[in-house]
């Protein structure tokens, strides 16, 4: 949104909101905030950083998962909507010293709550905080055309034609005011572009609607733009996954074709055995290989020999290998045919998905495919004395096990001073673990470590809450704040 459009929005909000009270302010996600007034609902979505304004139907607002924000403005009445000429900002001023400042600086947009000029909170929460409440107007006096960054390229060209930079400061101010009045009086058009919807002052090749009311224009534009972008992103993400799968199948196809080609080109084991039997008189004792002419006389065949075997024994060895040769070729053909079918099926799946133009159907297709994927866990599990035991599969898996598959009441074990798996005794009920159980699990922890071949191994154990992952540490490395040691015999499983 440019500065002129923001000021135009603020002026219209002033007409709608002065004297009206806030009934509720809430969010249902980390990027959406909804302000419910007596006669108007304003929803601001910070999509990809930029602010998009909507005016949803009060009866269709999401009922569940609401989180209140700006709590102290509830019940407060709007005294003023303050505008800042040539700046991408406006304030809604309430009674009791409450202020919501809308800082709409491109991808750094935010709504900040001040009380008596003191910062209270910012939405979205991860935005850079504007702690100091300032009311200075943007100063344009003395600035060149290049310095007026709030202007669009069209605005700058219009002023350039009037020799803006060569005018006096007073004349420049007049030119800017005339431009602002002219731009703010224009109709707004929601246009459908080749890749996204746009909000413009002129009709495009595919105009959707035109508006004189800026709130209605922004509402329609936001709905179309966000839904279209979400649609494209969701579709492209799934298409990307499908094309990656197609690429993987293509690699397998190339490998299968190469394997079958090698089997077809290679001299068969049976042919080599027959050549050895037919040319025994030419083979020297203890030879490591022999070169013989094929039966059709068109090529030479190199045959590797085991020097400790007689020519006849070498031939018998090749006859044995030959028994599986046709099976290998048949299997390679069958395998290639299966991969070719998979490749064609994936191409058809991509072609069909490219035609889907409904977001609900796209999500349904993607979710169904995700559900079919086998979920890989970073640990193997067993049960010992009624307790679930989780054993990390590798260094990175150890980290994931600790981060996502444990609680602070669990018990952590690891072989002392050697690399190995992190082992967890799941204990969500925080019950007392018997010493015999602890010893059994320690034996398993010792087995899944470099100490598995020792007759006795030292294993450390402690509560999960005493395990920390140092910043920048290598995979699997942790810091143990408190530990105890037990000596056990390494065992893969225990009764």
WOLIN-V871845 format. One record per residue. OMEGA is omega in whole degrees, -180 to 180 (NA if undefined). BURIAL is # if it has 16 or more other ideal C-beta (glycine too) atoms within 10 Angstrom, else .. D_LAST is the distance of its C-alpha to the last C-alpha in whole Angstrom. Layout:
omega=OMEGA burial=BURIAL d_last=D_LAST
omega=OMEGA burial=BURIAL d_last=D_LAST
This chain:
omega=178 burial=# d_last=69
omega=-174 burial=. d_last=72
omega=-179 burial=# d_last=74
omega=180 burial=# d_last=77
omega=179 burial=# d_last=74
omega=179 burial=# d_last=72
omega=178 burial=# d_last=75
omega=176 burial=# d_last=76
omega=-178 burial=# d_last=73
omega=180 burial=# d_last=74
omega=180 burial=. d_last=77
omega=176 burial=# d_last=76
omega=177 burial=# d_last=73
omega=-180 burial=# d_last=76
omega=-176 burial=. d_last=78
omega=-165 burial=. d_last=75
omega=-175 burial=# d_last=73
omega=-179 burial=. d_last=76
omega=-179 burial=. d_last=76
omega=-179 burial=. d_last=72
omega=175 burial=# d_last=69
omega=177 burial=# d_last=66
omega=-177 burial=. d_last=64
omega=172 burial=# d_last=60
omega=-175 burial=# d_last=59
omega=175 burial=# d_last=55
omega=175 burial=# d_last=53
omega=176 burial=# d_last=50
omega=-177 burial=. d_last=49
omega=-177 burial=. d_last=50
omega=-178 burial=# d_last=53
omega=173 burial=# d_last=55
omega=-177 burial=# d_last=57
omega=177 burial=# d_last=59
omega=-178 burial=# d_last=62
omega=176 burial=# d_last=63
omega=-179 burial=# d_last=67
omega=-172 burial=. d_last=69
omega=-174 burial=. d_last=71
omega=173 burial=. d_last=68
omega=179 burial=# d_last=65
omega=175 burial=# d_last=64
omega=179 burial=# d_last=61
omega=179 burial=# d_last=60
omega=177 burial=# d_last=58
omega=-177 burial=# d_last=57
omega=-176 burial=# d_last=56
omega=176 burial=. d_last=56
omega=-176 burial=. d_last=57
omega=-177 burial=. d_last=61
omega=177 burial=# d_last=62
omega=-175 burial=# d_last=62
omega=176 burial=# d_last=64
omega=177 burial=# d_last=64
omega=-176 burial=# d_last=65
omega=176 burial=. d_last=63
omega=-179 burial=. d_last=64
omega=-178 burial=. d_last=63
omega=-177 burial=. d_last=62
omega=179 burial=. d_last=59
omega=179 burial=. d_last=57
omega=-177 burial=. d_last=54
omega=-175 burial=. d_last=53
omega=173 burial=. d_last=49
omega=175 burial=. d_last=47
omega=175 burial=. d_last=50
omega=-177 burial=. d_last=50
omega=174 burial=. d_last=53
omega=178 burial=# d_last=55
omega=-169 burial=# d_last=59
omega=-174 burial=. d_last=58
omega=178 burial=. d_last=61
omega=179 burial=# d_last=64
omega=-179 burial=. d_last=63
omega=-179 burial=. d_last=66
omega=179 burial=# d_last=68
omega=179 burial=# d_last=71
omega=177 burial=# d_last=72
omega=-175 burial=# d_last=75
omega=167 burial=. d_last=76
omega=-172 burial=# d_last=74
omega=179 burial=. d_last=75
omega=178 burial=# d_last=76
omega=-176 burial=# d_last=76
omega=177 burial=. d_last=79
omega=179 burial=# d_last=77
omega=-179 burial=# d_last=74
omega=-175 burial=# d_last=71
omega=166 burial=# d_last=70
omega=-180 burial=# d_last=71
omega=167 burial=# d_last=70
omega=-176 burial=# d_last=70
omega=-179 burial=# d_last=71
omega=173 burial=# d_last=71
omega=-176 burial=. d_last=72
omega=176 burial=. d_last=70
omega=180 burial=. d_last=70
omega=-180 burial=# d_last=67
omega=168 burial=# d_last=68
omega=179 burial=# d_last=65
omega=179 burial=# d_last=66
omega=176 burial=# d_last=66
omega=-171 burial=# d_last=65
omega=-175 burial=# d_last=65
omega=175 burial=. d_last=65
omega=-177 burial=. d_last=64
omega=180 burial=. d_last=60
omega=-178 burial=. d_last=60
omega=178 burial=# d_last=61
omega=172 burial=# d_last=60
omega=-176 burial=# d_last=61
omega=-179 burial=# d_last=61
omega=174 burial=# d_last=62
omega=174 burial=# d_last=64
omega=-176 burial=# d_last=66
omega=178 burial=. d_last=69
omega=-178 burial=. d_last=68
omega=-178 burial=. d_last=65
omega=178 burial=. d_last=62
omega=179 burial=# d_last=59
omega=-180 burial=. d_last=57
omega=175 burial=# d_last=57
omega=-3 burial=# d_last=56
omega=-172 burial=# d_last=54
omega=-176 burial=. d_last=52
omega=180 burial=. d_last=52
omega=174 burial=# d_last=55
omega=-172 burial=. d_last=57
omega=170 burial=. d_last=59
omega=-170 burial=# d_last=62
omega=-176 burial=. d_last=63
omega=179 burial=. d_last=66
omega=-179 burial=. d_last=68
omega=-178 burial=. d_last=72
omega=180 burial=. d_last=74
omega=175 burial=. d_last=77
omega=179 burial=. d_last=78
omega=-177 burial=. d_last=77
omega=-180 burial=. d_last=80
omega=-177 burial=# d_last=82
omega=177 burial=. d_last=85
omega=-179 burial=. d_last=86
omega=177 burial=# d_last=83
omega=-179 burial=. d_last=84
omega=-179 burial=# d_last=83
omega=-178 burial=. d_last=80
omega=-178 burial=. d_last=78
omega=-171 burial=# d_last=78
omega=180 burial=. d_last=75
omega=-178 burial=. d_last=75
omega=173 burial=# d_last=77
omega=178 burial=. d_last=76
omega=179 burial=. d_last=78
omega=179 burial=. d_last=80
omega=-179 burial=# d_last=81
omega=179 burial=# d_last=82
omega=179 burial=. d_last=84
omega=-180 burial=# d_last=86
omega=179 burial=# d_last=87
omega=178 burial=. d_last=87
omega=179 burial=. d_last=90
omega=177 burial=. d_last=92
omega=-175 burial=. d_last=92
omega=-174 burial=# d_last=89
omega=-179 burial=. d_last=89
omega=-179 burial=. d_last=93
omega=175 burial=. d_last=93
omega=180 burial=. d_last=94
omega=-179 burial=. d_last=91
omega=180 burial=. d_last=93
omega=176 burial=. d_last=93
omega=179 burial=# d_last=89
omega=179 burial=. d_last=88
omega=178 burial=. d_last=91
omega=179 burial=# d_last=89
omega=180 burial=# d_last=86
omega=179 burial=. d_last=87
omega=179 burial=. d_last=88
omega=-179 burial=# d_last=85
omega=180 burial=# d_last=83
omega=-178 burial=. d_last=85
omega=-179 burial=. d_last=86
omega=-176 burial=# d_last=82
omega=178 burial=. d_last=81
omega=-177 burial=. d_last=83
omega=171 burial=. d_last=82
omega=179 burial=. d_last=80
omega=-178 burial=# d_last=76
omega=170 burial=# d_last=75
omega=-178 burial=# d_last=71
omega=175 burial=# d_last=71
omega=179 burial=. d_last=69
omega=-178 burial=. d_last=69
omega=-178 burial=. d_last=67
omega=-178 burial=. d_last=64
omega=174 burial=. d_last=64
omega=179 burial=# d_last=66
omega=175 burial=. d_last=68
omega=-172 burial=# d_last=71
omega=176 burial=# d_last=74
omega=178 burial=. d_last=78
omega=179 burial=. d_last=79
omega=178 burial=. d_last=78
omega=179 burial=. d_last=76
omega=179 burial=. d_last=76
omega=179 burial=. d_last=74
omega=180 burial=. d_last=74
omega=-179 burial=. d_last=72
omega=176 burial=. d_last=74
omega=-175 burial=. d_last=77
omega=168 burial=# d_last=77
omega=178 burial=. d_last=79
omega=-173 burial=. d_last=77
omega=179 burial=# d_last=74
omega=178 burial=# d_last=71
omega=180 burial=. d_last=71
omega=-179 burial=# d_last=72
omega=180 burial=# d_last=68
omega=-179 burial=# d_last=67
omega=-180 burial=# d_last=67
omega=-178 burial=# d_last=67
omega=-179 burial=# d_last=63
omega=-178 burial=# d_last=62
omega=-176 burial=# d_last=63
omega=-176 burial=# d_last=62
omega=-179 burial=# d_last=59
omega=180 burial=. d_last=58
omega=180 burial=# d_last=59
omega=178 burial=. d_last=57
omega=178 burial=. d_last=54
omega=-178 burial=# d_last=55
omega=-178 burial=. d_last=55
omega=180 burial=. d_last=52
omega=-179 burial=. d_last=50
omega=-178 burial=# d_last=51
omega=178 burial=. d_last=52
omega=-180 burial=. d_last=48
omega=176 burial=# d_last=47
omega=178 burial=# d_last=50
omega=178 burial=. d_last=48
omega=179 burial=. d_last=45
omega=-180 burial=# d_last=46
omega=175 burial=. d_last=49
omega=177 burial=. d_last=46
omega=178 burial=. d_last=44
omega=179 burial=. d_last=47
omega=179 burial=. d_last=47
omega=178 burial=. d_last=44
omega=179 burial=# d_last=45
omega=178 burial=. d_last=48
omega=178 burial=. d_last=46
omega=179 burial=. d_last=44
omega=179 burial=. d_last=47
omega=-180 burial=. d_last=49
omega=180 burial=. d_last=46
omega=178 burial=# d_last=46
omega=180 burial=. d_last=50
omega=-180 burial=. d_last=50
omega=-180 burial=# d_last=47
omega=179 burial=# d_last=49
omega=179 burial=. d_last=53
omega=179 burial=. d_last=51
omega=-179 burial=# d_last=50
omega=-177 burial=. d_last=54
omega=-175 burial=. d_last=56
omega=174 burial=. d_last=54
omega=-176 burial=. d_last=55
omega=177 burial=# d_last=53
omega=-179 burial=# d_last=51
omega=178 burial=. d_last=53
omega=179 burial=# d_last=56
omega=179 burial=# d_last=55
omega=179 burial=# d_last=55
omega=179 burial=# d_last=58
omega=178 burial=# d_last=60
omega=-180 burial=# d_last=58
omega=-177 burial=. d_last=59
omega=-174 burial=. d_last=63
omega=-178 burial=. d_last=63
omega=-177 burial=. d_last=62
omega=-179 burial=. d_last=65
omega=-172 burial=. d_last=65
omega=179 burial=# d_last=62
omega=178 burial=. d_last=62
omega=177 burial=. d_last=59
omega=177 burial=. d_last=56
omega=179 burial=. d_last=57
omega=175 burial=. d_last=54
omega=178 burial=. d_last=56
omega=179 burial=# d_last=59
omega=-177 burial=. d_last=61
omega=178 burial=# d_last=63
omega=-180 burial=. d_last=65
omega=-177 burial=. d_last=63
omega=179 burial=. d_last=65
omega=177 burial=. d_last=67
omega=-175 burial=. d_last=68
omega=-178 burial=. d_last=68
omega=175 burial=. d_last=65
omega=-178 burial=. d_last=63
omega=177 burial=. d_last=60
omega=-177 burial=. d_last=58
omega=177 burial=# d_last=55
omega=-177 burial=. d_last=53
omega=169 burial=# d_last=52
omega=-170 burial=. d_last=50
omega=-178 burial=. d_last=52
omega=-179 burial=. d_last=51
omega=174 burial=. d_last=51
omega=177 burial=. d_last=55
omega=-180 burial=# d_last=56
omega=179 burial=. d_last=55
omega=176 burial=. d_last=52
omega=179 burial=# d_last=52
omega=179 burial=# d_last=53
omega=178 burial=. d_last=51
omega=179 burial=# d_last=48
omega=176 burial=# d_last=49
omega=180 burial=# d_last=50
omega=178 burial=. d_last=46
omega=-177 burial=. d_last=46
omega=-180 burial=# d_last=48
omega=-178 burial=. d_last=46
omega=-174 burial=. d_last=44
omega=-179 burial=# d_last=47
omega=177 burial=. d_last=48
omega=179 burial=. d_last=45
omega=-179 burial=. d_last=44
omega=178 burial=# d_last=48
omega=179 burial=. d_last=47
omega=-180 burial=. d_last=44
omega=178 burial=# d_last=45
omega=-180 burial=. d_last=48
omega=180 burial=. d_last=46
omega=179 burial=. d_last=44
omega=-180 burial=# d_last=47
omega=179 burial=. d_last=48
omega=-180 burial=. d_last=45
omega=177 burial=# d_last=45
omega=178 burial=. d_last=49
omega=178 burial=. d_last=48
omega=-180 burial=. d_last=46
omega=179 burial=. d_last=48
omega=180 burial=. d_last=51
omega=179 burial=. d_last=49
omega=176 burial=# d_last=48
omega=179 burial=. d_last=52
omega=178 burial=. d_last=52
omega=179 burial=. d_last=50
omega=-180 burial=. d_last=51
omega=180 burial=. d_last=55
omega=-178 burial=. d_last=54
omega=179 burial=# d_last=52
omega=-179 burial=. d_last=55
omega=-178 burial=. d_last=57
omega=-179 burial=# d_last=55
omega=-178 burial=. d_last=58
omega=-176 burial=. d_last=56
omega=-180 burial=. d_last=53
omega=180 burial=. d_last=51
omega=178 burial=. d_last=51
omega=-180 burial=# d_last=50
omega=179 burial=. d_last=47
omega=179 burial=. d_last=46
omega=-179 burial=# d_last=46
omega=180 burial=# d_last=44
omega=180 burial=. d_last=41
omega=-180 burial=. d_last=41
omega=179 burial=. d_last=40
omega=-179 burial=. d_last=38
omega=-178 burial=. d_last=36
omega=-179 burial=. d_last=35
omega=178 burial=. d_last=34
omega=-180 burial=. d_last=30
omega=179 burial=. d_last=29
omega=178 burial=. d_last=27
omega=-178 burial=. d_last=25
omega=-177 burial=# d_last=24
omega=169 burial=# d_last=21
omega=-174 burial=. d_last=17
omega=172 burial=. d_last=15
omega=178 burial=. d_last=11
omega=178 burial=. d_last=10
omega=180 burial=# d_last=7
omega=178 burial=. d_last=8
omega=179 burial=. d_last=11
omega=175 burial=# d_last=13
omega=180 burial=. d_last=14
omega=179 burial=# d_last=13
omega=-175 burial=# d_last=17
omega=-179 burial=# d_last=17
omega=-176 burial=# d_last=21
omega=-178 burial=# d_last=22
omega=-175 burial=. d_last=25
omega=179 burial=. d_last=27
omega=178 burial=. d_last=29
omega=177 burial=# d_last=26
omega=179 burial=# d_last=25
omega=-179 burial=# d_last=28
omega=177 burial=# d_last=28
omega=-179 burial=# d_last=25
omega=-173 burial=# d_last=26
omega=-169 burial=. d_last=29
omega=-172 burial=. d_last=28
omega=176 burial=# d_last=25
omega=171 burial=# d_last=24
omega=-174 burial=. d_last=26
omega=180 burial=. d_last=27
omega=178 burial=. d_last=24
omega=176 burial=# d_last=21
omega=-177 burial=# d_last=20
omega=178 burial=# d_last=20
omega=178 burial=# d_last=19
omega=176 burial=# d_last=20
omega=-174 burial=# d_last=20
omega=172 burial=# d_last=23
omega=174 burial=. d_last=27
omega=178 burial=. d_last=25
omega=-180 burial=. d_last=25
omega=-178 burial=# d_last=22
omega=167 burial=# d_last=20
omega=-180 burial=# d_last=21
omega=-175 burial=# d_last=17
omega=168 burial=# d_last=18
omega=-179 burial=# d_last=16
omega=-177 burial=# d_last=18
omega=-177 burial=# d_last=19
omega=179 burial=. d_last=23
omega=179 burial=. d_last=23
omega=177 burial=. d_last=23
omega=-180 burial=. d_last=21
omega=-179 burial=. d_last=20
omega=-179 burial=# d_last=16
omega=179 burial=. d_last=14
omega=180 burial=. d_last=15
omega=177 burial=. d_last=11
omega=179 burial=# d_last=10
omega=-180 burial=# d_last=13
omega=179 burial=. d_last=12
omega=-179 burial=# d_last=8
omega=177 burial=# d_last=11
omega=177 burial=# d_last=13
omega=177 burial=# d_last=11
omega=179 burial=# d_last=11
omega=179 burial=# d_last=15
omega=180 burial=# d_last=16
omega=-180 burial=# d_last=15
omega=179 burial=# d_last=17
omega=178 burial=# d_last=20
omega=-180 burial=. d_last=23
omega=-173 burial=# d_last=21
omega=-177 burial=. d_last=18
omega=-180 burial=. d_last=20
omega=177 burial=. d_last=20
omega=174 burial=. d_last=19
omega=-179 burial=. d_last=18
omega=177 burial=# d_last=19
omega=179 burial=# d_last=20
omega=177 burial=# d_last=19
omega=178 burial=# d_last=21
omega=-179 burial=# d_last=20
omega=174 burial=# d_last=23
omega=-180 burial=# d_last=24
omega=-176 burial=# d_last=25
omega=-179 burial=. d_last=28
omega=-179 burial=. d_last=29
omega=179 burial=# d_last=28
omega=174 burial=. d_last=32
omega=180 burial=. d_last=33
omega=179 burial=. d_last=36
omega=179 burial=. d_last=39
omega=-179 burial=. d_last=39
omega=179 burial=. d_last=36
omega=-179 burial=. d_last=35
omega=177 burial=. d_last=32
omega=-178 burial=# d_last=28
omega=180 burial=. d_last=30
omega=175 burial=# d_last=30
omega=-179 burial=. d_last=31
omega=-177 burial=. d_last=29
omega=-178 burial=. d_last=31
omega=-175 burial=. d_last=29
omega=171 burial=. d_last=26
omega=-174 burial=. d_last=24
omega=177 burial=. d_last=22
omega=177 burial=# d_last=19
omega=-177 burial=. d_last=18
omega=172 burial=# d_last=15
omega=180 burial=. d_last=14
omega=179 burial=# d_last=13
omega=179 burial=. d_last=10
omega=178 burial=. d_last=11
omega=-178 burial=. d_last=7
omega=178 burial=# d_last=4
omega=NA burial=. d_last=0
